[in-house]
Each structure stands twice: as C-alpha cells, then as structure tokens.
Amino acid sequence: MNPFYFGSRERALYGVYHPPRIQGGGGGSVGRDGVVLCYPFGVEYMRAHRAFRQLTTLLTRQGLHVLRFDYYGTGDSMGAGTEAELNGWIEDVETAIQELKDTAGLRSVGLIGLRLGAALAARAAVGRSDVDRLVLWDPVVSGAHYLASLPGAPFAGGFPAGAEAMGVGGFPVSRSFYQQLHGFELDTSDLPARTEVELMVSRHDPEFERLRERLAVRNGPHHMEVVPSEGNWAEGDAFGSALLPQGIIQAIVDRVAGVEAS
C-alpha cells in the first residue's frame, strides 16, 4: 500500500496505490490488470470506506493494480467541500486513470464506481480508448432523484433561498453543486463501443431497469447482475456505521478478474 499525492500543485489529490499481491495470477486477463475505484459522496463515502478496502484487498489478490483516491474538496485531497463540482470531479477521475497507468505501466484500466462515483466514472470514460471495463455499482442515474432520496429530504423545497451552501449529513453542498446534481442524468450512449459495461446492483429498481434498457441499445458489450444485498448507502447513524455487502463485492471481483462462477 502506497499513499501519496498526485495531480497538480493547484489540485493535489490524495490516493492510495495497491500493487498486486499475486503478479499475473487469479485469472485476471491481459489488458484488465488495473482498476481505479471511484467513491460515492457524503455519508455514502463514509459508509462505503470499509467496503472499498475489502474490494481492494480482493482485487489485489487476483493480481490487479488498484488505485483509490479522494476527489478535490473531499477526504484528504486539497480543496474545500464548497468547491465541489461535477465536471471537476470527472477530471479528477481522468487524472487518476493516467496516474494508475503511469504508476503501474498499464495501457488501459478499468473503473469501478459506487453511486455518484459510478456516474462520474461513466462520464470520465467517454471519448477514451484506455478504459476497457466500467463497473456501475448501484449507480446514481438521476441527480434529481438522488437529491430527493437523501436522508431527511433536505432539498424537498429546493435549495434554500439566500443560501450559498448548506450542510447535508455533515458535508457541505453548494448552490452550484446542487444545481449540477439536479440537472444530471446518466447517459451511456456516448461510451466507447469497446468499453465493457457491468451494471452491478443490489436490488431491482426502476432507475436501474431504465439504465439497463439504455445499455441494451448501446453499441457495446454490457452485462447486468442483481445481487440481493444491503444497498442503502445513505442511511447513516451517529456512529457512521459501515456497510459491507460481501455478496455483491465478491460478484464485482469475479466479473473484473474473469473468474468463472462455480
């Protein structure tokens, strides 16, 4: 495990690089030996941290290089939370892709994103020839629906008049970030045809089904798998309890590493 900062002086990002524990082992196929993990946002980030550590451990045991990192204005990266913006975070994912390629000497990588991280990963993959696999884990499909589903419905009446930022679950949300999220819709039609898309979800949901239909008409390989498990990432408590859905984590590892189901 190698924690470090990367990016630029003006936009330094905190990342942790995990080299393979078994070089070339575990069934990982050529060209799919590196993965960038894209965290969700807010309380979901806190609840998912242990799951991402577990996912990282399993991936490295399959012989994969893994980079997990914090977006600008989150975690240990540079910037204030009120400076968050979707386009900036998409650029952060792109920076992380290049960093993992340079660090591990890879030609292409895969992206695994959870919730909002899945949406960012999908946007970052557009127009790239070096992303061979995209895993959308319980993805945010509609930004407006995502905002409405946050605990306590903080935006039931829209963004508070006269406020430029407000706290949601201990995380700041600026007016501009709210507007960007509210207008967001996950569209996979512009993804490169060669990028294999894996839709890995914990439950049947109309939003996921709508995304599956979009993938079905896309000119590219795709797969959807429902692994029933806990998936309410935003339901935190006073202790910031972690969520560790082992079944879907293992299913993601098996798909990425090319492990055949027994």
C-alpha positions as CSV (number, residue, x, y, z in Angstrom):
1,M,0.0,0.0,0.0
2,N,1.5,3.3,-1.1
3,P,-0.4,6.6,0.0
4,F,0.7,9.6,-2.0
5,Y,-0.5,12.9,-3.6
6,F,-0.8,13.3,-7.4
7,G,-2.3,15.7,-9.9
8,S,-1.1,19.3,-9.9
9,R,0.1,21.7,-7.2
10,E,-3.2,23.6,-7.6
11,R,-5.3,20.4,-7.5
12,A,-3.5,17.9,-5.4
13,L,-5.4,14.6,-5.0
14,Y,-4.8,12.1,-2.2
15,G,-4.6,8.5,-3.4
16,V,-3.6,5.1,-2.3
17,Y,-1.9,2.7,-4.7
18,H,-2.2,-1.1,-4.0
19,P,0.1,-3.3,-6.1
20,P,-1.0,-6.9,-7.0
21,R,-0.4,-9.4,-4.3
22,I,-0.1,-12.2,-6.9
23,Q,1.5,-10.9,-10.0
24,G,-0.3,-12.2,-13.1
25,G,-2.4,-14.6,-11.0
26,G,-6.0,-15.2,-10.2
27,G,-7.4,-15.4,-13.7
28,G,-7.1,-11.6,-14.5
29,S,-7.0,-11.3,-18.3
30,V,-4.4,-9.3,-20.3
31,G,-5.4,-5.6,-20.5
32,R,-7.6,-5.7,-17.4
33,D,-5.0,-5.7,-14.7
34,G,-5.5,-2.2,-13.3
35,V,-8.6,-0.7,-11.6
36,V,-9.4,2.8,-10.4
37,L,-12.0,3.0,-7.6
38,C,-14.4,5.9,-7.6
39,Y,-16.0,6.7,-4.3
40,P,-19.6,8.0,-3.7
41,F,-20.3,11.3,-2.0
42,G,-21.1,12.4,1.5
43,V,-22.4,10.0,4.1
44,E,-22.3,7.3,1.4
45,Y,-18.5,7.9,1.2
46,M,-18.2,7.2,4.9
47,R,-20.3,4.1,4.8
48,A,-18.5,2.7,1.8
49,H,-15.0,3.1,3.0
50,R,-14.7,-0.3,4.6
51,A,-16.4,-1.9,1.5
52,F,-13.8,-0.3,-0.8
53,R,-11.0,-1.6,1.4
54,Q,-12.4,-5.1,1.2
55,L,-12.9,-4.7,-2.6
56,T,-9.3,-3.5,-2.9
57,T,-7.9,-6.5,-1.0
58,L,-9.8,-9.0,-3.1
59,L,-8.8,-7.3,-6.4
60,T,-5.1,-7.3,-5.5
61,R,-5.3,-10.9,-4.6
62,Q,-6.5,-11.5,-8.1
63,G,-3.3,-9.9,-9.4
64,L,-4.8,-6.4,-10.2
65,H,-3.3,-3.0,-9.6
66,V,-5.7,-0.8,-7.7
67,L,-5.8,3.0,-7.1
68,R,-8.4,4.5,-4.8
69,F,-8.5,8.3,-4.3
70,D,-10.4,11.3,-2.9
71,Y,-11.9,13.9,-5.3
72,Y,-10.9,17.5,-4.9
73,G,-12.5,19.0,-1.9
74,T,-13.2,15.6,-0.2
75,G,-11.3,13.4,2.2
76,D,-7.6,14.2,2.3
77,S,-7.3,15.9,-1.1
78,M,-6.8,19.6,-1.5
79,G,-9.7,22.0,-1.6
80,A,-12.8,22.9,0.5
81,G,-16.0,21.0,0.3
82,T,-17.9,24.0,-1.1
83,E,-15.6,23.9,-4.1
84,A,-17.0,20.6,-5.3
85,E,-18.3,20.5,-8.9
86,L,-19.2,17.5,-11.1
87,N,-17.0,18.4,-14.1
88,G,-14.1,18.9,-11.8
89,W,-14.6,15.5,-10.2
90,I,-14.9,13.9,-13.6
91,E,-11.5,15.5,-14.5
92,D,-10.2,14.0,-11.2
93,V,-11.2,10.5,-12.3
94,E,-9.4,11.2,-15.6
95,T,-6.3,12.3,-13.7
96,A,-6.5,9.1,-11.6
97,I,-6.7,6.9,-14.7
98,Q,-3.5,8.4,-16.1
99,E,-1.8,8.2,-12.7
100,L,-2.5,4.4,-12.4
101,K,-1.4,3.9,-16.0
102,D,1.9,5.7,-15.3
103,T,2.5,4.1,-11.9
104,A,1.8,0.5,-13.0
105,G,2.9,0.8,-16.6
106,L,-0.5,-0.1,-18.0
107,R,-2.0,0.7,-21.4
108,S,-5.6,0.5,-20.1
109,V,-7.5,0.3,-16.9
110,G,-11.0,-0.5,-15.5
111,L,-13.2,1.8,-13.5
112,I,-15.4,0.7,-10.6
113,G,-17.7,3.4,-9.3
114,L,-20.3,3.3,-6.5
115,R,-23.4,5.5,-6.5
116,L,-22.3,9.0,-7.6
117,G,-18.9,7.6,-8.2
118,A,-20.4,5.3,-10.9
119,A,-21.9,8.3,-12.7
120,L,-18.5,10.1,-12.5
121,A,-16.7,7.1,-13.8
122,A,-19.1,6.7,-16.8
123,R,-18.7,10.4,-17.7
124,A,-14.9,10.1,-17.4
125,A,-14.8,7.1,-19.7
126,V,-16.5,8.9,-22.6
127,G,-14.1,9.5,-25.5
128,R,-11.3,7.4,-24.0
129,S,-9.6,4.4,-25.6
130,D,-7.8,3.3,-22.4
131,V,-10.9,2.3,-20.3
132,D,-11.7,-1.3,-21.1
133,R,-14.2,-2.0,-18.4
134,L,-16.7,0.1,-16.4
135,V,-18.5,-1.3,-13.4
136,L,-21.5,0.7,-12.3
137,W,-22.3,-0.3,-8.7
138,D,-25.8,0.8,-7.6
139,P,-25.3,3.9,-9.8
140,V,-26.9,7.3,-9.4
141,V,-29.0,7.5,-12.6
142,S,-31.0,10.7,-12.0
143,G,-29.4,13.5,-10.0
144,A,-32.8,14.9,-9.1
145,H,-33.9,11.6,-7.7
146,Y,-30.7,11.2,-5.8
147,L,-31.1,14.6,-4.1
148,A,-34.7,13.8,-3.2
149,S,-33.6,10.5,-1.6
150,L,-31.1,12.0,0.8
151,P,-31.9,11.3,4.4
152,G,-34.2,14.0,5.9
153,A,-35.2,15.2,2.4
154,P,-33.0,18.4,2.8
155,F,-34.0,19.7,-0.6
156,A,-37.7,18.9,-0.6
157,G,-38.4,22.6,-1.3
158,G,-35.3,23.2,-3.5
159,F,-32.2,24.9,-2.4
160,P,-32.8,27.4,0.5
161,A,-33.3,30.9,-0.8
162,G,-30.4,33.2,0.0
163,A,-28.0,30.4,1.0
164,E,-24.9,29.6,-1.0
165,A,-24.2,26.4,0.9
166,M,-25.8,24.1,3.4
167,G,-24.7,21.1,5.4
168,V,-26.1,17.6,4.4
169,G,-25.1,14.8,6.8
170,G,-22.1,16.8,7.9
171,F,-21.0,17.5,4.3
172,P,-21.3,20.9,2.6
173,V,-23.3,21.2,-0.6
174,S,-23.0,24.5,-2.5
175,R,-25.8,26.0,-4.6
176,S,-23.9,25.4,-7.8
177,F,-23.2,21.8,-6.9
178,Y,-26.8,21.2,-6.1
179,Q,-27.8,22.7,-9.5
180,Q,-25.3,20.5,-11.3
181,L,-26.6,17.4,-9.5
182,H,-30.3,18.3,-10.0
183,G,-29.7,18.5,-13.8
184,F,-27.7,15.3,-14.0
185,E,-28.9,12.2,-15.9
186,L,-26.6,9.2,-16.5
187,D,-26.4,8.5,-20.3
188,T,-24.3,5.6,-21.5
189,S,-24.9,6.2,-25.2
190,D,-21.6,8.1,-25.7
191,L,-19.4,5.4,-24.1
192,P,-16.8,3.9,-26.4
193,A,-18.1,0.7,-28.1
194,R,-15.1,-1.3,-26.9
195,T,-15.7,-0.5,-23.2
196,E,-17.5,-3.4,-21.5
197,V,-20.1,-2.1,-19.0
198,E,-21.1,-4.1,-16.0
199,L,-24.2,-2.9,-14.1
200,M,-24.0,-4.5,-10.7
201,V,-27.0,-3.7,-8.4
202,S,-28.2,-4.8,-5.0
203,R,-31.9,-4.7,-5.8
204,H,-34.5,-4.3,-8.6
205,D,-35.2,-0.6,-9.1
206,P,-37.0,1.3,-11.9
207,E,-33.9,3.5,-12.3
208,F,-31.6,0.6,-12.8
209,E,-34.0,-1.0,-15.2
210,R,-34.1,2.2,-17.2
211,L,-30.3,2.2,-17.3
212,R,-30.3,-1.4,-18.4
213,E,-32.6,-0.5,-21.3
214,R,-30.2,2.2,-22.4
215,L,-27.3,-0.2,-22.3
216,A,-29.3,-2.7,-24.4
217,V,-29.5,-0.2,-27.3
218,R,-25.9,0.9,-26.9
219,N,-23.4,-0.4,-29.4
220,G,-21.1,-2.2,-26.9
221,P,-20.8,-5.2,-24.6
222,H,-22.8,-5.0,-21.4
223,H,-24.0,-7.1,-18.5
224,M,-26.4,-6.6,-15.6
225,E,-26.4,-8.6,-12.4
226,V,-28.7,-8.3,-9.4
227,V,-27.1,-9.5,-6.2
228,P,-29.6,-9.0,-3.4
229,S,-27.9,-7.3,-0.5
230,E,-27.9,-4.2,1.7
231,G,-27.7,-1.1,-0.5
232,N,-29.0,1.8,1.4
233,W,-25.6,3.7,1.5
234,A,-27.1,6.9,2.7
235,E,-28.7,5.6,5.9
236,G,-26.0,6.5,8.4
237,D,-26.2,6.8,12.2
238,A,-24.5,8.6,14.9
239,F,-21.5,6.2,14.7
240,G,-21.1,6.4,10.9
241,S,-21.8,2.7,10.6
242,A,-20.1,0.9,7.6
243,L,-21.9,-1.2,5.1
244,L,-20.1,-4.3,3.9
245,P,-22.3,-6.3,1.3
246,Q,-20.0,-9.3,0.8
247,G,-22.0,-10.9,-1.9
248,I,-22.0,-8.0,-4.4
249,I,-18.4,-7.2,-3.6
250,Q,-17.3,-10.7,-4.5
251,A,-19.5,-10.7,-7.6
252,I,-17.8,-7.5,-8.8
253,V,-14.3,-9.0,-8.2
254,D,-15.3,-12.2,-10.1
255,R,-16.5,-10.2,-13.1
256,V,-13.5,-7.9,-13.2
257,A,-11.0,-10.7,-12.7
258,G,-12.7,-13.0,-15.1
259,V,-13.3,-15.7,-12.5
260,E,-15.8,-18.3,-13.7
261,A,-18.8,-18.9,-11.4
262,S,-18.7,-22.4,-9.8
